[in-house]
Amino acid sequence: MIPIQLTIEGLYSYQERQKIDFKNLTEAGLFGIFGAVGSGKSSILEAISFALYGETERLNMRDKRAYNMMNLKSNSSYIEFDFINHENKIFRATRDFKRNSKKFDDVKPSSVTFYEKINDKWIPLDHSDSEKIIGLSYANFKRTIIIPQGQFKEFLELGATERTNMMKEIFNLQRFDLQNNVSVLNAKNRSELDQLEGQLKGFEEVNKEQISIKKEELSVENQKLEAIQIEFKQIREKYEQLKNLKTDFELLKQKKEDFKKLSLEKNEIDILETKTELFDKVFRIFNPLINEQNKLQKEIEFHQKNKENETKILAETEKQFNSLTEQLTAILPKFQALHQSKIQENDLNLILQMLNFSDEITVLKERTKKGAEKVQEVETNNKLIEKKLTEFTEQTEILKLQKIDSTLLVTVGNWFLENKNLSESLKKQKEKTDLKKAEIETILSELKLNKIDTENFKNYFKTKTDALENQKKELSDKQKQLEIQQKLSHFASELHDGEACPLCGSQEHPNIVVFDDVHSEINDLQKQIENLENQKQEIQKKSSEIEKILDRKNIFEEQLKSEEKVLKQIQISIQNHVQNFIWKEFNAENEADFEQKRLQSFEIEKQIEDLGKTITQEQKNLDKERETLDQYNKALEKFRLDEAKKAEQIKTNEANLKILEWKKYEERTIDEVEESYQKLAKSNLETEENYQNLIKKEKELSPKLAEQKTIVLQLEKRILDLEKEISKNKNDIQQSLSDQNFTDLVEVQTILLQEINVQETRNKIQQFRIDFETLNNGITELETKLKDFSFNEEQFSEIENQFVSKEKEAKTANDSVVKIASEIERIEKEFKKKENLLTELSKLQKRAENLKIMTNLFKGAGFVQYVSSIYLRQLCDHANIRFHRMTRNQLSLQLNENNDFEIVDYLNEGRSRSVKTLSGGQAFQVSLSLALALAESVQSNAKSDKNFFFIDEGFGTQDLESVNVVFETLMSLQKENRIVGIISHVEELKEKIPMSLNISKDEERGSLIEIS
């Protein structure tokens, strides 16, 4: 996470809105926040933590956090924090809360909104979970990015479980917690095994022997089926011949019956054909004429009714037109006089404007008079302020001549500070060198007291050890001989005549050897050997102790050389530093005189600064007065211009009058003229509108009247035409009746009432003719075909029974073959399936064994703890790189078998001890080293180019030399793309850090931020 900008208002001691732009600070790589105790330094970090997580170190929800965080002089608090996350995306977090206006200690909970910057627009997010954005919980955020006051040693003193959980989150070690995954795989594998075993229980009887038996059965059934099919084929051919003959005789009989029925229907079909042809002829000739007659009759009735309606509308329209003509004649004289009336109306409007201009000119003259007086007053103030500015500037120039150059003061001050630091470093380094020499002398005294020759002690101890080893070897050989003698004595005592010897197998034992009891001698020899072994161990122990003492001596001698080298470097630095003092106005031996001159210069600087502020303020006042004077002059000029414009406008309006005279109205009031103007304008408007409306109505009504007359004439003409067409239609009908030999139209209408479907009836008649001829021809063909054949029903029944019986027998045999073949196919498939299941079962059983091993491996998150310990040891190794340098190779950090931190003390023979035994300064050094290593690991894990790290404590526990070492460490981080911010009140650091925020607290305005 990289901070971009922080805005805070009404929070803790920050009363006014303060904005911190981190751009220059982060570009510097190392920056600080400095200020007096209680000025509000730590509040900046709390604001960032609260904006992101809604949590702070000083207060929690039970502490009425919102009320206590809000400035007592403020009624609302606001935090806005812009930052870049590990994915190089820009986000903004805002929080604000307000005080209840009726109840002072009631502060409403904060509202929070997160935004993401996309295409230069802030897009609100649908959540406020900063852990998703930053990738760290609040607890780990304050351990790796912003370390609050009082929490610096927390990571160092965490328990193993808490530290493991922290490592899991920071380095995403949950990916190594595969216990649940293995458990799911194991359960799935077990389920698949159970299913396979259940499936295989149904295949117990499926085997190759069963398939062979079924194939033999199939061969026998196939032979039976072939014999039956030969017999069935012979019977089927004979049966088919008789069956076809029977069908032909039955078909001939049926056709003769059908032909008889059709012969009876023939007369009816002939009559229907005659009627249909007559209906078709009458329909084609008379139906169009009758339809035309009906159509003409309906149309003439419709037009006669329309004529009556349109005639009434025409009469009404003529009445309206005559009334409108009379109204136009009455209003015409008044409309003709309208032009002159409008000229008079325009003159009244001009006179009304002139009266308004006259009143406005009177007001402007009064304002011009007052403005001139105000301008004179402002000019007097300007001269007084200019005089003051001249006096203050002269005082400032006099003081500048008395002031010493600030750069020179800083440079000389740094020289005295560096001189002091070098002197203290020289003193401490001499103490360290003397201490190392004393430790070496102590070791030499100890060696001298024990009369140890450091050059030859190893040969001396080796000679003694070899002598003891030779004695031990001689005693061991003697002991082995006695043990052999003891065994032979045992064998001899066990020999009896007639029993085989265990060595030679002989059953006769004429001369048995007798041995003395050597048990006590063996025990004596064993004690002597043990005594020699103890002497040997004592010699080795003493040799080891001497070697340790010598190792300590070598370590101290190496350390002494290192310290003497440092001492020499400090002495050279002091000599060079003294030679660099080149300022004649100061004395290198008299720092007090320099401090006095510096204080005097600071006092003069303060006076110059105060005069500068006064000059700035007076200059602002002068600028303000000049601006006011300019505004007044512009206003006066505007008044004069407006007055001239209005006077000119009065003259212009008077020249534009055409009927009325300005002198007659000059003394009148505006209200009187306004009333006359409104009355005349209203009358003119009414006259013009009434005339225009009447003209418009006349134009609209005139074409309607003409159109209505035309409609009535057209209807009369159409009615005459229709009467002629009806007469002609009647003549056509009479002519057609005469031509077709009909007496009257009623006879024709009677025929048409039959409503015969001509096409459908003709199709029916045609189909009958076709069926009649087809049936007659079919009967003739069948009689010709069967004239030489006869049919015996008994013979057919006998053959049919034989066919049915043999067909059933063939079907039964075929079904048996198909059934056995299907069963063989089914068994073969089942056998193949069984083989596949057994193969799969073997794979799953092997997988179950592997999963059992994996279950034991990942059980209880043991693997995660193992990986966490690796990360922790790497972290410890990285921390030691800086911790060694800070402690001058005297201390280092290590992990014990319980994964707890311990300190290795090289000043005490490299023995380990608890981290709780460290001093405050040492604890800060090791915590800083760990925090930097942890931040490096987080940066590497996040794959970000830069990373931010903030410290809020610790430097007050360090001596000057340690502060320098820590500062060098922090400066080196710039090369590693690390951005480090520190909060401190240590002046030495403030002077060394290139960029910083200075926090000051004003009694009235609260905490104020200044970047320097």
Disulfide bonds with the S-S distance in Angstrom:
none
